[in-house]
Amino acid sequence: MGAWMAWKAQTVPEGFVLMPKKPDVDKAWSIALKRIVPPPKTNDAIQKELMYKKYVDDLYSEQDRILLDYEAMIEAQEQGQ
């Protein structure tokens, strides 16, 4: 572990972190689950179905936004080098 830390200290400037170029889809989904509030409970079957569909759509939209933001961040960093 000591060699790894020494290498990292020499190659990663202060204030920066190493991260993969490709975003992790599962991690983006996990973040989306934390950001999007689930629908309230209801006994109305039709309302429940509509709210659940909107919730799932919101989750996928948030996941897509997270992935696009990640890719834009990586692209901006690469252009700055």
Residue, then its C-alpha position, 0 to 999 in steps of 0.5 A: m500500500g505504501a508504494w501506491m500512496a507514494w505514486k498517487a501523491q506524485t501523480v494526483p495534484e492536491g485538490f484532485v481525485l482519481m475517478p473512472k472516465k465512464p460513469d457507473v450506472d448503478k451508482a447513478w441509480s443509487i444517487a437518483l433513489k436518494r434524490i427523488v422522493p417516493p410517492p405518498k401511500t394511497n389506497d386508490a389503485i389508479q392514483k397509486e399506479l399513476m404516481y408510481k409511473k411518474y416516480v419511476d420516470d423521475l428516477y430514470s430522468e434523474q439517473d440520465r441527468i447524473l450520467l450526463d453531468y458526469e460525462a460533461m465534467i470528465e470532458a471539460q477536465e480533458q479539454g482543460q489539460 
